[in-house]
Amino acid sequence: MNYVWAFVVGGAICVIGQLFIDYTSLTPARILTGYVVAGVVLSAVGVYKPLAEFAGAGASVPLLGFGHLLAQGVVQAVDRCGLPGAFTGGLTAAAGGIAASLIFGVAAALVGKSRDQN
């Protein structure tokens, strides 16, 4: 059932994003930014953590999960370091995922063969 709920929640998040693309004049960049901010807000009010525990990767992988990760990093860093943690917590919490995406992106570029799209 964990896989089913991850699929349902992750799919619902994607459907909402697709509806924003189809029925509003928002650009994809604004929708992506809105998702990250929504993840921070939902984390701040205490709604996102139970959702992430319930849906697993269906809630933690989309951009809402990235916003939640940033918010949790800030909370932990503020508890540990005080006010400077508000500036460093999000960066340290997300550093592993960002570094991995860059490394895998470069590795894929080295292994893959690009070709003209025309």
N, CA, C and O of each residue as an XYZ file, in Angstrom:
472
protein
N       0.814     -1.205      0.000
C       0.000      0.000      0.000
C       0.855      1.265      0.000
O       0.422      2.314     -0.476
N       2.080      1.159      0.541
C       2.958      2.337      0.560
C       3.208      2.864     -0.845
O       3.223      4.074     -1.069
N       3.404      1.941     -1.801
C       3.639      2.353     -3.180
C       2.416      3.033     -3.778
O       2.537      4.001     -4.528
N       1.251      2.522     -3.443
C       0.015      3.095     -3.970
C      -0.168      4.519     -3.458
O      -0.474      5.426     -4.231
N       0.021      4.715     -2.151
C      -0.150      6.057     -1.588
C       0.916      7.013     -2.099
O       0.630      8.187     -2.330
N       2.138      6.532     -2.281
C       3.177      7.396     -2.851
C       2.791      7.825     -4.262
O       2.966      8.986     -4.631
N       2.266      6.889     -5.050
C       1.836      7.200     -6.409
C       0.665      8.180     -6.408
O       0.653      9.127     -7.195
N      -0.310      7.965     -5.540
C      -1.499      8.822     -5.505
C      -1.134     10.243     -5.081
O      -1.554     11.207     -5.719
N      -0.357     10.376     -4.011
C       0.000     11.712     -3.513
C       0.923     12.420     -4.496
O       0.695     13.584     -4.826
N       1.962     11.736     -4.968
C       2.865     12.348     -5.941
C       2.145     12.714     -7.225
O       2.402     13.767     -7.809
N       1.237     11.843     -7.667
C       0.449     12.132     -8.869
C      -0.470     13.321     -8.677
O      -0.644     14.130     -9.588
N      -1.061     13.430     -7.489
C      -1.944     14.577     -7.215
C      -1.158     15.886     -7.231
O      -1.642     16.901     -7.732
N       0.035     15.859     -6.691
C       0.885     17.059     -6.708
C       1.206     17.446     -8.152
O       1.178     18.625     -8.504
N       1.507     16.459     -8.974
C       1.811     16.736    -10.380
C       0.579     17.211    -11.146
O       0.681     18.088    -12.004
N      -0.574     16.640    -10.842
C      -1.818     17.068    -11.507
C      -2.103     18.523    -11.191
O      -2.489     19.283    -12.079
N      -1.924     18.920     -9.956
C      -2.142     20.320     -9.581
C      -1.208     21.233    -10.372
O      -1.636     22.276    -10.866
N       0.049     20.854    -10.494
C       0.991     21.644    -11.280
C       0.587     21.725    -12.742
O       0.695     22.783    -13.363
N       0.120     20.602    -13.296
C      -0.306     20.603    -14.694
C      -1.540     21.482    -14.889
O      -1.667     22.156    -15.911
N      -2.442     21.478    -13.921
C      -3.612     22.350    -14.010
C      -3.206     23.819    -13.976
O      -3.783     24.642    -14.688
N      -2.216     24.147    -13.151
C      -1.697     25.521    -13.140
C      -1.127     25.895    -14.502
O      -1.345     27.009    -14.977
N      -0.405     24.984    -15.132
C       0.178     25.257    -16.449
C      -0.915     25.446    -17.493
O      -0.850     26.360    -18.315
N      -1.921     24.574    -17.454
C      -2.968     24.593    -18.479
C      -3.961     25.738    -18.331
O      -4.397     26.301    -19.334
N      -4.327     26.095    -17.100
C      -5.441     27.019    -16.905
C      -5.075     28.369    -16.309
O      -5.967     29.168    -16.024
N      -3.810     28.644    -16.116
C      -3.393     29.967    -15.641
C      -2.338     30.513    -16.586
O      -1.833     29.802    -17.455
N      -2.018     31.767    -16.407
C      -0.963     32.372    -17.225
C       0.383     32.349    -16.494
O       1.323     33.036    -16.894
N       0.470     31.554    -15.417
C       1.727     31.455    -14.680
C       2.768     30.724    -15.514
O       2.460     29.755    -16.208
N       3.988     31.199    -15.435
C       5.078     30.523    -16.132
C       5.504     29.302    -15.312
O       5.270     29.259    -14.105
N       6.123     28.316    -15.952
C       6.600     27.158    -15.192
C       7.566     27.536    -14.065
O       7.564     26.907    -13.007
N       8.382     28.555    -14.291
C       9.310     28.973    -13.238
C       8.560     29.487    -12.008
O       8.969     29.223    -10.877
N       7.479     30.211    -12.222
C       6.689     30.706    -11.084
C       5.967     29.572    -10.379
O       5.817     29.596     -9.157
N       5.522     28.587    -11.130
C       4.858     27.441    -10.515
C       5.860     26.650     -9.678
O       5.547     26.237     -8.561
N       7.057     26.440    -10.209
C       8.086     25.723     -9.457
C       8.456     26.467     -8.182
O       8.582     25.861     -7.118
N       8.626     27.761     -8.288
C       8.931     28.566     -7.111
C       7.780     28.524     -6.119
O       8.005     28.444     -4.911
N       6.568     28.575     -6.608
C       5.401     28.490     -5.735
C       5.329     27.162     -5.009
O       4.936     27.116     -3.843
N       5.701     26.083     -5.677
C       5.728     24.777     -5.024
C       6.747     24.737     -3.884
O       6.457     24.205     -2.812
N       7.925     25.291     -4.107
C       8.939     25.305     -3.046
C       8.447     26.136     -1.865
O       8.572     25.717     -0.714
N       7.892     27.304     -2.145
C       7.374     28.165     -1.065
C       6.207     27.475     -0.353
O       6.096     27.555      0.870
N       5.349     26.806     -1.102
C       4.237     26.083     -0.479
C       4.753     24.977      0.432
O       4.173     24.731      1.490
N       5.828     24.308      0.040
C       6.428     23.290      0.896
C       6.943     23.874      2.196
O       6.801     23.262      3.255
N       7.539     25.056      2.124
C       8.019     25.730      3.338
C       6.844     26.116      4.224
O       6.882     25.899      5.436
N       5.805     26.683      3.632
C       4.642     27.119      4.413
C       3.933     25.917      5.045
O       3.589     25.952      6.226
N       3.717     24.861      4.267
C       3.065     23.673      4.809
C       3.907     23.026      5.912
O       3.364     22.476      6.870
N       5.210     23.094      5.774
C       6.091     22.592      6.826
C       6.006     23.455      8.077
O       6.018     22.940      9.195
N       5.919     24.763      7.888
C       5.857     25.684      9.028
C       4.579     25.511      9.836
O       4.602     25.657     11.058
N       3.469     25.204      9.180
C       2.215     25.028      9.911
C       2.020     23.596     10.399
O       1.020     23.288     11.047
N       2.974     22.724     10.087
C       2.946     21.366     10.616
C       2.136     20.368      9.821
O       1.831     19.285     10.320
N       1.781     20.707      8.597
C       0.967     19.821      7.774
C       1.827     18.877      6.941
O       1.428     17.739      6.692
N       2.987     19.327      6.511
C       3.744     18.563      5.523
C       4.447     17.346      6.109
O       4.560     16.326      5.430
N       4.917     17.421      7.336
C       5.628     16.281      7.923
C       4.742     15.041      8.008
O       5.184     13.962      7.613
N       3.498     15.151      8.510
C       2.646     13.960      8.500
C       2.346     13.447      7.087
O       2.260     12.239      6.867
N       2.189     14.367      6.134
C       1.956     13.955      4.752
C       3.165     13.198      4.210
O       3.006     12.174      3.546
N       4.373     13.692      4.486
C       5.588     13.032      4.012
C       5.772     11.665      4.671
O       6.253     10.728      4.034
N       5.393     11.549      5.936
C       5.489     10.250      6.602
C       4.464      9.273      6.033
O       4.738      8.076      5.939
N       3.294      9.766      5.654
C       2.246      8.921      5.102
C       2.568      8.498      3.667
O       2.444      7.322      3.325
N       2.978      9.447      2.835
C       3.139      9.173      1.402
C       4.561      8.824      1.008
O       4.780      8.389     -0.123
N       5.522      8.992      1.875
C       6.907      8.639      1.553
C       7.444      9.460      0.397
O       7.359     10.688      0.392
N       8.002      8.756     -0.587
C       8.625      9.432     -1.725
C       7.622     10.217     -2.561
O       8.013     11.145     -3.270
N       6.345      9.871     -2.496
C       5.334     10.617     -3.233
C       5.215     12.051     -2.768
O       4.771     12.917     -3.521
N       5.612     12.310     -1.525
C       5.560     13.671     -0.998
C       6.947     14.278     -0.827
O       7.082     15.502     -0.845
N       7.977     13.458     -0.662
C       9.298     14.021     -0.401
C      10.097     14.309     -1.667
O      11.021     15.122     -1.633
N       9.767     13.668     -2.769
C      10.523     13.881     -4.004
C      10.112     15.137     -4.761
O      10.997     15.832     -5.262
N       8.820     15.478     -4.880
C       8.455     16.698     -5.620
C       8.996     17.972     -4.967
O       9.570     17.924     -3.880
N       8.811     19.083     -5.624
C       9.354     20.350     -5.137
C       8.788     20.762     -3.782
O       9.450     21.484     -3.037
N       7.593     20.324     -3.452
C       7.075     20.578     -2.111
C       8.012     19.962     -1.067
O       8.249     20.555     -0.015
N       8.534     18.792     -1.357
C       9.474     18.129     -0.460
C      10.777     18.900     -0.324
O      11.383     18.904      0.747
N      11.216     19.556     -1.397
C      12.421     20.378     -1.324
C      12.201     21.567     -0.398
O      13.082     21.915      0.388
N      11.033     22.190     -0.489
C      10.712     23.283      0.420
C      10.652     22.809      1.858
O      11.114     23.506      2.761
N      10.091     21.639      2.079
C      10.038     21.055      3.429
C      11.448     20.786      3.946
O      11.750     21.051      5.109
N      12.306     20.262      3.080
C      13.699     20.008      3.468
C      14.405     21.299      3.869
O      15.118     21.331      4.872
N      14.212     22.349      3.103
C      14.817     23.636      3.441
C      14.307     24.155      4.785
O      15.091     24.627      5.608
N      13.004     24.069      5.006
C      12.424     24.555      6.260
C      12.940     23.758      7.449
O      13.275     24.337      8.482
N      13.008     22.437      7.315
C      13.502     21.609      8.423
C      14.974     21.883      8.699
O      15.397     21.875      9.855
N      15.759     22.124      7.656
C      17.169     22.474      7.842
C      17.332     23.785      8.591
O      18.207     23.911      9.448
N      16.495     24.755      8.271
C      16.553     26.051      8.961
C      16.171     25.887     10.429
O      16.826     26.454     11.304
N      15.126     25.125     10.706
C      14.689     24.920     12.093
C      15.794     24.256     12.914
O      16.076     24.680     14.034
N      16.411     23.228     12.364
C      17.477     22.530     13.085
C      18.685     23.422     13.286
O      19.289     23.402     14.358
N      19.056     24.209     12.278
C      20.216     25.081     12.400
C      19.959     26.223     13.377
O      20.872     26.628     14.097
N      18.751     26.744     13.418
C      18.426     27.804     14.374
C      18.484     27.255     15.800
O      18.966     27.931     16.709
N      17.994     26.035     15.990
C      18.092     25.416     17.309
C      19.537     25.215     17.733
O      19.864     25.344     18.913
N      20.399     24.900     16.783
C      21.806     24.617     17.064
C      22.650     25.883     17.171
O      23.465     26.004     18.086
N      22.464     26.835     16.243
C      23.379     27.978     16.131
C      22.741     29.326     16.451
O      23.450     30.325     16.568
N      21.448     29.375     16.592
C      20.786     30.655     16.790
C      20.425     31.286     15.453
O      20.218     30.587     14.461
N      20.350     32.605     15.436
C      19.906     33.333     14.246
C      20.752     33.070     12.999
O      20.172     32.997     11.916
N      22.071     32.925     13.067
C      22.812     32.620     11.833
C      22.355     31.329     11.154
O      22.544     31.169      9.948
N      21.766     30.421     11.903
C      21.255     29.193     11.316
C      20.136     29.422     10.327
O      19.892     28.583      9.460
N      19.443     30.561     10.445
C      18.385     30.877      9.490
C      18.945     31.086      8.088
O      18.237     30.897      7.099
N      20.203     31.474      8.004
C      20.827     31.714      6.698
C      21.573     30.488      6.176
O      21.719     30.327      4.964
N      22.043     29.631      7.067
C      22.857     28.492      6.644
C      22.118     27.167      6.667
O      22.534     26.228      5.988
N      21.045     27.058      7.421
C      20.375     25.777      7.611
C      19.827     25.164      6.343
O      19.996     23.967      6.111
N      19.176     25.959      5.520
C      18.616     25.432      4.276
C      19.695     24.956      3.320
O      19.530     23.948      2.633
N      20.791     25.682      3.281
C      21.882     25.294      2.380
C      22.526     23.986      2.810
O      22.792     23.121      1.975
N      22.782     23.833      4.113
C      23.427     22.604      4.572
C      22.481     21.412      4.473
O      22.931     20.295      4.215
N      21.190     21.622      4.670
C      20.232     20.520      4.577
C      20.103     20.008      3.150
O      19.927     18.808      2.939
N      20.185     20.888      2.182
C      19.978     20.499      0.789
C      21.274     20.241      0.031
O      21.240     19.862     -1.140
N      22.401     20.438      0.678
C      23.685     20.344     -0.029
C      23.930     18.959     -0.630
O      24.438     18.860     -1.747
N      23.583     17.905      0.076
C      23.822     16.549     -0.426
C      23.043     16.266     -1.694
O      23.596     15.735     -2.657
N      21.760     16.616     -1.706
C      20.935     16.371     -2.886
C      21.354     17.202     -4.079
O      21.360     16.722     -5.212
N      21.707     18.454     -3.820
C      22.144     19.323     -4.918
C      23.471     18.835     -5.485
O      23.650     18.796     -6.702
N      24.401     18.462     -4.607
C      25.696     17.947     -5.072
C      25.517     16.657     -5.871
O      26.156     16.474     -6.907
N      24.658     15.772     -5.396
C      24.419     14.518     -6.124
C      23.829     14.786     -7.498
O      24.226     14.144     -8.471
N      22.887     15.722     -7.601
C      22.289     16.004     -8.903
C      23.319     16.586     -9.868
O      23.298     16.277    -11.060
N      24.213     17.418     -9.363
C      25.260     17.965    -10.226
C      26.228     16.875    -10.681
O      26.589     16.817    -11.857
N      26.648     16.017     -9.761
C      27.593     14.953    -10.101
C      26.974     13.989    -11.113
O      27.617     13.626    -12.098
N      25.728     13.574    -10.873
C      25.085     12.653    -11.808
C      24.804     13.323    -13.151
O      24.847     12.664    -14.190
N      24.520     14.610    -13.141
C      24.312     15.332    -14.397
C      25.578     15.397    -15.233
O      25.539     15.191    -16.446
N      26.698     15.681    -14.587
C      27.982     15.711    -15.300
C      28.345     14.322    -15.793
O      28.819     14.167    -16.919
N      28.127     13.304    -14.958
C      28.429     11.926    -15.371
C      27.573     11.520    -16.571
O      28.072     10.879    -17.496
N      26.301     11.886    -16.564
C      25.431     11.565    -17.697
C      25.879     12.299    -18.956
O      25.795     11.760    -20.060
N      26.356     13.534    -18.786
C      26.835     14.289    -19.946
C      28.103     13.673    -20.517
O      28.307     13.684    -21.731
N      28.951     13.140    -19.657
C      30.183     12.511    -20.132
C      29.909     11.172    -20.808
O      30.563     10.839    -21.797
N      28.968     10.411    -20.300
C      28.664      9.094    -20.837
C      27.760      9.199    -22.059
O      27.954      8.482    -23.041
N      26.786     10.080    -22.001
C      25.823     10.226    -23.090
C      26.428     10.911    -24.290
O      27.493     11.524    -24.211
N      25.738     10.797    -25.390
C      26.191     11.407    -26.635
C      25.143     12.405    -27.075
O      23.997     12.031    -27.327
N      25.517     13.663    -27.172
C      24.558     14.680    -27.590
C      24.439     14.676    -29.112
O      25.376     14.328    -29.830
N      23.284     15.065    -29.568
C      23.093     15.177    -31.012
C      22.210     16.373    -31.291
O      21.504     16.861    -30.409
N      22.255     16.817    -32.469
C      21.499     17.986    -32.881
C      19.997     17.676    -32.816
O      19.555     16.627    -33.286
N      19.228     18.582    -32.240
C      17.800     18.369    -32.072
C      17.006     18.691    -33.332
O      15.816     18.382    -33.398
N      17.623     19.295    -34.319
C      16.900     19.686    -35.544
C      16.719     18.543    -36.467
O      16.133     18.701    -37.538
